[in-house]
Amino acid sequence: MLSAKMPHALTTEPARALVTDLNEALPTGPGAASLKRLGAEIEMWLHSHPLNQFRQQRGELPVSTLWLWGGGELESLPPASVAATVSDLAYGTDPYLTGLWHLLGSAPLPVPDNLADMIANSRAPRAALVAEVTPLLHAHPEWTILEALGELDRRFLSPALEGVRQGRIEQLTLILNDRSFRVRRRDRLKFWRRRRPGLTRLQD
């Protein structure tokens, strides 16, 4: 367990590390040395772990290390007015999302083919959708990450933004790795803002 007094280190989300130089994705900052030492200890521990012996006997690759990321200050829980309730719906297979909905005594639904199907089958006041790139890359090995992101944009993000613009959706919050933005229905009245399609809104 990491000590609460350990200096913070800046880490890289695994999906982002896949598209960059791994050396550049290693932890940086005051706590980086401690985090790297912990990673080295985990690597030595896994080297002789019985799990890897079983994996090798089955002809599978060993688990050589763990990618440490995240952490930081523990944020307070949201107020009850914005916390998820049993009337809300979730779509996706992300473990964190599944755990949250398990606490509500429910389970996420499968990711729909597109936003229209999601809206047509849902009368919940709010819905959370976790759309992942990895399943698309598995289904289309010839695709690049950018092509997979473009597909998610076409199926979900651009239609959602259009729904907000037309007033059919009250608010959209998009979280993509370490970037996020929120657009509300009333934002469509801010006509002086230059419109930018889909994922381009997340560019610097």
Backbone as CSV, one residue per row, in Angstrom:
resi,resn,N_x,N_y,N_z,CA_x,CA_y,CA_z,C_x,C_y,C_z
1,MET,0.843,-1.191,0.000,0.000,0.000,0.000,0.879,1.242,0.000
2,LEU,0.524,2.218,-0.814,1.268,3.465,-0.863,0.951,4.314,0.360
3,SER,1.957,4.917,0.934,1.755,5.784,2.085,1.016,7.044,1.653
4,ALA,0.123,7.528,2.511,-0.611,8.754,2.206,0.322,9.958,2.162
5,LYS,1.521,9.840,2.761,2.459,10.942,2.793,3.462,10.897,1.645
6,MET,3.332,9.893,0.773,4.248,9.802,-0.355,4.050,10.999,-1.292
7,PRO,5.146,11.642,-1.718,5.001,12.777,-2.643,4.274,12.363,-3.911
8,HIS,3.544,13.276,-4.484,2.765,12.983,-5.683,3.679,12.763,-6.889
9,ALA,3.248,11.894,-7.755,3.930,11.661,-9.018,2.919,11.800,-10.146
10,LEU,3.366,12.333,-11.260,2.516,12.450,-12.434,2.632,11.159,-13.235
11,THR,1.494,10.519,-13.472,1.496,9.244,-14.175,0.689,9.350,-15.458
12,THR,0.804,8.340,-16.305,0.151,8.331,-17.616,-0.885,7.230,-17.675
13,GLU,-2.072,7.576,-18.111,-3.143,6.597,-18.253,-2.728,5.530,-19.262
14,PRO,-3.009,4.230,-19.008,-2.504,3.144,-19.863,-2.833,3.310,-21.333
15,ALA,-4.063,3.700,-21.668,-4.441,3.838,-23.073,-3.590,4.896,-23.766
16,ARG,-3.258,5.972,-23.056,-2.424,7.011,-23.645,-0.973,6.533,-23.779
17,ALA,-0.543,5.686,-22.847,0.834,5.170,-22.905,1.056,4.290,-24.130
18,LEU,-0.025,3.691,-24.639,0.109,2.801,-25.793,0.476,3.550,-27.067
19,VAL,0.220,4.839,-27.110,0.460,5.598,-28.332,1.608,6.592,-28.156
20,THR,2.454,6.341,-27.177,3.599,7.214,-26.965,4.806,6.374,-26.596
21,ASP,5.951,7.010,-26.490,7.167,6.337,-26.055,7.010,5.971,-24.589
22,LEU,7.203,4.682,-24.245,7.003,4.251,-22.872,7.929,4.974,-21.906
23,ASN,9.139,5.304,-22.351,10.050,6.038,-21.479,9.478,7.409,-21.121
24,GLU,8.788,8.030,-22.076,8.173,9.325,-21.813,6.928,9.202,-20.948
25,ALA,6.343,7.992,-20.900,5.115,7.778,-20.142,5.373,7.347,-18.701
26,LEU,6.644,7.142,-18.332,6.964,6.737,-16.964,6.663,7.877,-15.996
27,PRO,6.444,7.555,-14.718,6.103,8.595,-13.732,7.147,9.701,-13.656
28,THR,6.695,10.904,-13.425,7.571,12.057,-13.222,7.096,12.809,-11.988
29,GLY,7.906,13.730,-11.516,7.522,14.522,-10.364,8.224,14.079,-9.097
30,PRO,7.916,14.718,-7.968,8.615,14.446,-6.707,8.526,12.989,-6.248
31,GLY,7.390,12.337,-6.496,7.220,10.960,-6.030,7.562,9.906,-7.056
32,ALA,8.154,10.298,-8.190,8.402,9.352,-9.271,9.380,8.252,-8.853
33,ALA,10.446,8.616,-8.130,11.459,7.624,-7.749,10.855,6.521,-6.886
34,SER,10.034,6.910,-5.925,9.398,5.918,-5.046,8.456,5.019,-5.836
35,LEU,7.723,5.614,-6.773,6.784,4.832,-7.563,7.520,3.862,-8.487
36,LYS,8.637,4.292,-9.050,9.428,3.412,-9.903,10.032,2.268,-9.095
37,ARG,10.475,2.546,-7.862,11.005,1.480,-7.006,9.918,0.458,-6.698
38,LEU,8.714,0.949,-6.415,7.603,0.035,-6.161,7.333,-0.824,-7.384
39,GLY,7.373,-0.216,-8.579,7.168,-0.986,-9.805,8.218,-2.059,-9.985
40,ALA,9.483,-1.744,-9.648,10.553,-2.735,-9.762,10.343,-3.881,-8.781
41,GLU,9.884,-3.580,-7.570,9.612,-4.626,-6.583,8.473,-5.524,-7.037
42,ILE,7.437,-4.921,-7.631,6.321,-5.718,-8.153,6.801,-6.622,-9.278
43,GLU,7.693,-6.109,-10.125,8.224,-6.904,-11.230,8.975,-8.128,-10.707
44,MET,9.817,-7.938,-9.664,10.544,-9.081,-9.092,9.592,-10.058,-8.429
45,TRP,8.543,-9.551,-7.783,7.563,-10.409,-7.124,6.801,-11.260,-8.145
46,LEU,6.443,-10.652,-9.264,5.707,-11.384,-10.287,6.568,-12.411,-11.010
47,HIS,7.871,-12.165,-11.060,8.777,-13.044,-11.814,8.675,-14.489,-11.337
48,SER,8.560,-14.691,-10.027,8.507,-16.059,-9.486,7.138,-16.413,-8.931
49,HIS,6.134,-15.626,-9.274,4.797,-15.880,-8.742,4.192,-17.132,-9.382
50,PRO,3.511,-17.982,-8.587,2.891,-19.205,-9.140,1.945,-18.936,-10.298
51,LEU,1.300,-17.761,-10.311,0.397,-17.432,-11.414,1.124,-17.505,-12.746
52,ASN,2.334,-16.959,-12.787,3.078,-16.974,-14.039,3.561,-18.365,-14.395
53,GLN,3.820,-19.183,-13.412,4.181,-20.576,-13.700,3.020,-21.298,-14.368
54,PHE,1.807,-21.062,-13.867,0.616,-21.662,-14.480,0.406,-21.124,-15.894
55,ARG,0.617,-19.834,-16.072,0.438,-19.242,-17.393,1.434,-19.827,-18.388
56,GLN,2.657,-19.985,-17.985,3.662,-20.551,-18.884,3.343,-21.993,-19.224
57,GLN,2.802,-22.754,-18.266,2.410,-24.137,-18.539,1.276,-24.203,-19.564
58,ARG,0.443,-23.162,-19.594,-0.650,-23.105,-20.566,-0.213,-22.460,-21.876
59,GLY,1.048,-22.103,-21.965,1.546,-21.475,-23.180,1.197,-20.008,-23.289
60,GLU,0.881,-19.371,-22.180,0.524,-17.956,-22.181,1.711,-17.106,-21.752
61,LEU,1.685,-15.853,-22.149,2.748,-14.937,-21.763,2.652,-14.617,-20.275
62,PRO,3.780,-14.446,-19.604,3.740,-14.104,-18.177,3.305,-12.663,-17.963
63,VAL,2.783,-12.395,-16.785,2.484,-11.026,-16.360,3.758,-10.500,-15.716
64,SER,4.452,-9.591,-16.389,5.780,-9.183,-15.939,5.764,-7.994,-14.988
65,THR,4.752,-7.144,-15.075,4.720,-5.966,-14.211,3.314,-5.394,-14.190
66,LEU,3.110,-4.371,-13.394,1.849,-3.636,-13.346,2.118,-2.183,-13.705
67,TRP,1.187,-1.582,-14.440,1.332,-0.181,-14.817,0.658,0.665,-13.743
68,LEU,1.466,1.404,-12.998,0.957,2.198,-11.887,0.581,3.588,-12.380
69,TRP,-0.635,3.989,-12.116,-1.068,5.315,-12.557,-2.250,5.769,-11.703
70,GLY,-2.588,7.036,-11.825,-3.690,7.585,-11.054,-3.198,8.092,-9.710
71,GLY,-4.022,7.935,-8.692,-3.645,8.377,-7.363,-3.926,9.850,-7.168
72,GLY,-3.187,10.472,-6.268,-3.406,11.877,-5.954,-4.308,12.034,-4.745
73,GLU,-4.753,13.256,-4.520,-5.598,13.546,-3.378,-6.969,12.891,-3.556
74,LEU,-7.493,12.354,-2.459,-8.816,11.751,-2.481,-9.868,12.847,-2.486
75,GLU,-10.663,12.879,-3.525,-11.704,13.888,-3.623,-12.936,13.453,-2.841
76,SER,-13.660,14.420,-2.338,-14.880,14.122,-1.598,-15.950,13.611,-2.550
77,LEU,-16.856,12.819,-2.016,-17.936,12.284,-2.827,-18.880,13.403,-3.236
78,PRO,-19.522,13.284,-4.400,-20.454,14.332,-4.830,-21.660,14.383,-3.922
79,PRO,-22.307,15.536,-3.820,-23.525,15.625,-3.002,-24.623,14.739,-3.551
80,ALA,-25.572,14.442,-2.679,-26.643,13.522,-3.063,-27.395,14.007,-4.285
81,SER,-27.416,15.321,-4.501,-28.177,15.880,-5.617,-27.578,15.515,-6.967
82,VAL,-26.276,15.177,-6.992,-25.654,14.829,-8.269,-25.168,13.389,-8.286
83,ALA,-25.297,12.674,-7.175,-24.871,11.278,-7.136,-25.836,10.428,-7.944
84,ALA,-25.325,9.296,-8.449,-26.165,8.403,-9.239,-27.273,7.807,-8.369
85,THR,-28.413,7.565,-8.971,-29.541,6.957,-8.281,-30.017,5.766,-9.095
86,VAL,-30.917,4.997,-8.516,-31.402,3.798,-9.195,-32.212,4.138,-10.430
87,SER,-32.650,5.388,-10.568,-33.409,5.764,-11.762,-32.502,6.080,-12.945
88,ASP,-31.199,6.246,-12.687,-30.252,6.509,-13.762,-29.837,5.200,-14.417
89,LEU,-29.339,5.300,-15.632,-28.887,4.119,-16.357,-27.420,4.258,-16.728
90,ALA,-26.760,3.134,-16.886,-25.363,3.116,-17.305,-25.201,2.090,-18.415
91,TYR,-24.300,2.388,-19.324,-24.014,1.500,-20.452,-22.501,1.294,-20.528
92,GLY,-22.078,0.039,-20.604,-20.660,-0.231,-20.732,-20.221,-1.405,-19.880
93,THR,-18.977,-1.833,-20.085,-18.418,-2.970,-19.353,-17.214,-2.576,-18.506
94,ASP,-16.947,-1.276,-18.391,-15.814,-0.824,-17.590,-15.963,-1.298,-16.145
95,PRO,-14.904,-1.895,-15.545,-15.012,-2.429,-14.176,-15.412,-1.380,-13.144
96,TYR,-14.889,-0.158,-13.270,-15.223,0.892,-12.302,-16.703,1.240,-12.391
97,LEU,-17.202,1.368,-13.614,-18.622,1.647,-13.808,-19.464,0.513,-13.259
98,THR,-19.047,-0.723,-13.509,-19.785,-1.882,-13.013,-19.839,-1.881,-11.495
99,GLY,-18.719,-1.533,-10.850,-18.696,-1.493,-9.399,-19.616,-0.429,-8.830
100,LEU,-19.628,0.743,-9.452,-20.510,1.806,-8.982,-21.971,1.387,-9.057
101,TRP,-22.343,0.776,-10.168,-23.749,0.383,-10.315,-24.081,-0.821,-9.441
102,HIS,-23.093,-1.631,-9.120,-23.316,-2.741,-8.186,-23.699,-2.200,-6.815
103,LEU,-23.079,-1.072,-6.414,-23.423,-0.457,-5.135,-24.869,0.010,-5.106
104,LEU,-25.431,0.292,-6.279,-26.833,0.708,-6.372,-27.774,-0.479,-6.515
105,GLY,-27.201,-1.681,-6.491,-28.027,-2.867,-6.651,-28.454,-3.111,-8.076
106,SER,-27.671,-2.621,-9.030,-28.022,-2.765,-10.436,-26.777,-3.147,-11.231
107,ALA,-26.883,-3.097,-12.534,-25.754,-3.437,-13.405,-25.872,-2.632,-14.689
108,PRO,-24.736,-2.257,-15.288,-24.783,-1.513,-16.549,-25.372,-2.356,-17.674
109,LEU,-25.941,-1.672,-18.640,-26.470,-2.319,-19.828,-25.391,-2.388,-20.906
110,PRO,-25.539,-3.271,-21.884,-24.557,-3.328,-22.981,-24.514,-2.019,-23.757
111,VAL,-23.360,-1.713,-24.296,-23.208,-0.504,-25.103,-24.066,-0.628,-26.359
112,PRO,-24.941,0.330,-26.634,-25.780,0.250,-27.842,-24.960,0.512,-29.091
113,ASP,-25.568,0.258,-30.237,-24.878,0.488,-31.502,-24.652,1.967,-31.764
114,ASN,-25.574,2.795,-31.307,-25.448,4.231,-31.540,-26.265,4.984,-30.505
115,LEU,-26.137,6.288,-30.510,-26.830,7.105,-29.521,-28.340,7.052,-29.699
116,ALA,-28.793,6.953,-30.934,-30.236,6.907,-31.174,-30.869,5.710,-30.480
117,ASP,-30.206,4.549,-30.537,-30.729,3.366,-29.849,-30.744,3.568,-28.342
118,MET,-29.712,4.227,-27.835,-29.621,4.483,-26.400,-30.768,5.370,-25.935
119,ILE,-31.046,6.428,-26.674,-32.118,7.350,-26.297,-33.487,6.697,-26.463
120,ALA,-33.650,5.918,-27.531,-34.943,5.287,-27.802,-35.320,4.275,-26.729
121,ASN,-34.313,3.619,-26.141,-34.580,2.563,-25.167,-34.478,3.053,-23.730
122,SER,-34.308,4.352,-23.537,-34.103,4.873,-22.192,-34.993,6.078,-21.946
123,ARG,-35.703,6.033,-20.826,-36.483,7.191,-20.376,-35.928,7.707,-19.045
124,ALA,-34.718,7.264,-18.693,-34.088,7.708,-17.455,-33.708,9.180,-17.563
125,PRO,-33.745,9.915,-16.443,-33.380,11.334,-16.498,-31.909,11.548,-16.832
126,ARG,-31.063,10.591,-16.459,-29.639,10.702,-16.752,-29.099,9.335,-17.144
127,ALA,-28.063,9.341,-17.954,-27.443,8.086,-18.372,-25.950,8.295,-18.527
128,ALA,-25.180,7.281,-18.160,-23.725,7.307,-18.314,-23.332,6.245,-19.331
129,LEU,-22.489,6.624,-20.268,-22.023,5.704,-21.295,-20.499,5.668,-21.267
130,VAL,-19.925,4.494,-21.076,-18.477,4.315,-21.146,-18.181,3.560,-22.435
131,ALA,-17.718,4.285,-23.436,-17.397,3.701,-24.744,-15.889,3.546,-24.832
132,GLU,-15.424,2.332,-25.057,-14.001,2.031,-25.048,-13.481,1.788,-26.457
133,VAL,-12.226,2.158,-26.664,-11.600,1.983,-27.966,-11.176,0.533,-28.194
134,THR,-10.732,-0.141,-27.137,-10.154,-1.486,-27.278,-11.070,-2.474,-27.987
135,PRO,-12.365,-2.585,-27.627,-13.225,-3.536,-28.346,-13.301,-3.256,-29.844
136,LEU,-13.287,-1.985,-30.227,-13.324,-1.650,-31.648,-12.045,-2.092,-32.349
137,LEU,-10.908,-1.918,-31.673,-9.634,-2.334,-32.264,-9.560,-3.852,-32.384
138,HIS,-10.149,-4.571,-31.445,-10.187,-6.032,-31.540,-11.085,-6.480,-32.689
139,ALA,-12.210,-5.772,-32.852,-13.148,-6.132,-33.923,-12.628,-5.717,-35.292
140,HIS,-11.774,-4.685,-35.338,-11.228,-4.189,-36.606,-9.707,-4.032,-36.461
141,PRO,-8.963,-5.116,-36.541,-7.513,-5.055,-36.320,-6.787,-4.108,-37.274
142,GLU,-7.395,-3.810,-38.412,-6.748,-2.938,-39.389,-6.902,-1.457,-39.024
143,TRP,-7.739,-1.144,-38.061,-7.968,0.243,-37.676,-6.831,0.783,-36.817
144,THR,-6.621,2.074,-36.897,-5.752,2.775,-35.962,-6.608,3.298,-34.806
145,ILE,-5.959,3.788,-33.755,-6.696,4.356,-32.632,-7.522,5.560,-33.089
146,LEU,-6.952,6.364,-33.988,-7.684,7.527,-34.481,-8.936,7.117,-35.246
147,GLU,-8.845,6.029,-36.000,-10.025,5.549,-36.732,-11.086,5.046,-35.761
148,ALA,-10.660,4.378,-34.686,-11.612,3.903,-33.686,-12.278,5.079,-32.966
149,LEU,-11.487,6.102,-32.653,-12.061,7.297,-32.028,-13.050,7.983,-32.962
150,GLY,-12.720,8.007,-34.244,-13.643,8.582,-35.218,-14.959,7.839,-35.271
151,GLU,-14.900,6.525,-35.112,-16.127,5.731,-35.103,-16.978,6.054,-33.875
152,LEU,-16.331,6.179,-32.709,-17.074,6.556,-31.501,-17.668,7.951,-31.639
153,ASP,-16.920,8.824,-32.289,-17.421,10.175,-32.537,-18.665,10.110,-33.405
154,ARG,-18.610,9.345,-34.476,-19.747,9.246,-35.402,-20.978,8.640,-34.724
155,ARG,-20.764,7.611,-33.898,-21.879,6.877,-33.313,-22.489,7.562,-32.094
156,PHE,-21.653,8.262,-31.328,-22.153,8.777,-30.057,-21.947,10.281,-29.858
157,LEU,-20.711,10.755,-30.014,-20.422,12.121,-29.592,-21.086,13.170,-30.474
158,SER,-20.868,13.095,-31.775,-21.461,14.099,-32.659,-22.984,14.111,-32.574
159,PRO,-23.671,12.942,-32.543,-25.124,12.977,-32.361,-25.534,13.585,-31.023
160,ALA,-24.736,13.350,-29.962,-25.069,13.925,-28.660,-24.946,15.442,-28.691
161,LEU,-23.882,15.931,-29.306,-23.717,17.376,-29.425,-24.839,18.000,-30.243
162,GLU,-25.264,17.303,-31.282,-26.376,17.800,-32.088,-27.665,17.799,-31.275
163,GLY,-27.827,16.774,-30.405,-29.005,16.721,-29.549,-29.046,17.878,-28.565
164,VAL,-27.872,18.251,-28.044,-27.808,19.416,-27.156,-28.151,20.683,-27.931
165,ARG,-27.617,20.801,-29.148,-27.860,21.997,-29.956,-29.343,22.159,-30.267
166,GLN,-30.025,21.029,-30.505,-31.445,21.081,-30.833,-32.342,21.158,-29.602
167,GLY,-31.732,21.040,-28.413,-32.511,21.131,-27.185,-33.113,19.821,-26.730
168,ARG,-32.797,18.715,-27.390,-33.337,17.408,-26.989,-32.570,16.811,-25.813
169,ILE,-31.329,17.238,-25.602,-30.504,16.791,-24.490,-30.139,18.012,-23.658
170,GLU,-30.348,17.923,-22.343,-30.130,19.064,-21.460,-28.643,19.351,-21.270
171,GLN,-27.860,18.303,-21.051,-26.443,18.516,-20.761,-25.632,17.296,-21.162
172,LEU,-24.431,17.543,-21.663,-23.509,16.480,-22.045,-22.171,16.746,-21.374
173,THR,-21.655,15.756,-20.666,-20.322,15.834,-20.062,-19.468,14.734,-20.673
174,LEU,-18.380,15.112,-21.289,-17.486,14.160,-21.921,-16.171,14.125,-21.163
175,ILE,-15.738,12.923,-20.790,-14.452,12.723,-20.123,-13.633,11.789,-20.996
176,LEU,-12.475,12.261,-21.412,-11.613,11.480,-22.289,-10.202,11.526,-21.728
177,ASN,-9.826,10.457,-21.031,-8.536,10.413,-20.336,-8.425,11.593,-19.378
178,ASP,-7.502,12.512,-19.626,-7.280,13.613,-18.698,-7.908,14.923,-19.177
179,ARG,-8.836,14.850,-20.095,-9.510,16.045,-20.585,-11.021,15.860,-20.487
180,SER,-11.691,16.962,-20.291,-13.151,16.889,-20.201,-13.751,18.228,-20.590
181,PHE,-14.981,18.189,-21.020,-15.730,19.421,-21.226,-17.211,19.132,-21.033
182,ARG,-17.938,20.179,-20.724,-19.377,20.083,-20.487,-20.078,21.107,-21.357
183,VAL,-21.127,20.687,-21.996,-21.924,21.601,-22.806,-23.379,21.435,-22.396
184,ARG,-24.050,22.556,-22.199,-25.445,22.562,-21.762,-26.341,23.076,-22.888
185,ARG,-27.614,22.817,-22.729,-28.570,23.213,-23.759,-28.572,24.718,-23.966
186,ARG,-28.411,25.472,-22.878,-28.440,26.928,-23.014,-27.199,27.467,-23.717
187,ASP,-26.138,26.622,-23.837,-24.932,27.089,-24.511,-25.183,27.365,-25.987
188,ARG,-26.251,26.782,-26.533,-26.524,27.000,-27.956,-26.871,28.451,-28.245
189,LEU,-27.221,29.203,-27.183,-27.543,30.616,-27.357,-26.299,31.486,-27.468
190,LYS,-25.125,30.895,-27.151,-23.876,31.656,-27.222,-23.360,31.599,-28.661
191,PHE,-24.018,32.331,-29.523,-23.781,32.234,-30.964,-22.412,32.759,-31.371
192,TRP,-21.734,33.507,-30.471,-20.431,34.062,-30.843,-19.318,33.015,-30.782
193,ARG,-19.604,31.850,-30.175,-18.592,30.810,-30.094,-18.520,30.043,-31.411
194,ARG,-17.304,29.835,-31.875,-17.120,29.089,-33.113,-17.435,27.614,-32.876
195,ARG,-18.305,27.056,-33.703,-18.688,25.653,-33.561,-17.566,24.752,-34.047
196,ARG,-17.286,23.732,-33.255,-16.247,22.763,-33.608,-16.842,21.368,-33.487
197,PRO,-16.688,20.525,-34.511,-17.341,19.215,-34.496,-16.652,18.226,-33.567
198,GLY,-17.490,17.393,-32.914,-17.055,16.215,-32.186,-15.803,16.345,-31.348
199,LEU,-14.891,15.411,-31.565,-13.695,15.306,-30.742,-12.731,16.465,-30.925
200,THR,-12.886,17.273,-31.974,-11.967,18.395,-32.158,-12.110,19.413,-31.024
201,ARG,-13.202,19.372,-30.281,-13.380,20.301,-29.168,-12.383,20.020,-28.036
202,LEU,-11.788,18.833,-28.036,-10.845,18.495,-26.989,-9.422,18.856,-27.337
203,GLN,-9.204,19.377,-28.528,-7.844,19.761,-28.943,-7.457,21.073,-28.285
204,ASP,-6.163,21.217,-28.054,-5.647,22.458,-27.487,-5.835,23.603,-28.481
